[in-house]
Structure formats: structure tokens, C-alpha cells
């Protein structure tokens, strides 16, 4: 679920990296000198992550509420 790209690759074609990541259903970890700098996440994966976090947050809130009652 992960690909890697150098800073130079990202600078040369960030749109191409996002398109490639979206089509493969992967995120891209951007590296400089073999050290991770950050992650490019296609919007569809980002939205899915947000939905999952909201669902987990809601479930946790409901659990706490049930424990209090």
C-alpha cells in the first residue's frame, strides 16, 4: 500500500505522483537521502481515513457515554 519517491521525483512531477498513487490505491512516501520527509496521500484515501477516524471517534465517545450512564 506504499510506494517511495525521491524529493527530486516529487519536484519534477507531483501531479504525476498523485495520479499514479490514486490509480494504484497507494500513498507515496517522499524520501531525501534515504530519510522519510512526508507522505503524499491521494484524496480518495484521505477521505477514507477521515471517515474511519470519525467513526472511531464516535464509537469511543459512545462507549464513554455508555460507561458513564
ZITATA-V222570 format. One record per run of one state. SS is the DSSP state (a for helix, b for strand, c for the rest). FROM is the first residue (numbers start at 1). TO is the last residue. If there is no record, write none. Layout:
ss=SS from=FROM to=TO
ss=SS from=FROM to=TO
//
This chain:
ss=c from=1 to=1
ss=b from=2 to=6
ss=a from=7 to=24
ss=c from=25 to=26
ss=b from=27 to=32
ss=c from=33 to=34
ss=b from=35 to=40
ss=c from=41 to=42
ss=a from=43 to=68
ss=c from=69 to=69
//
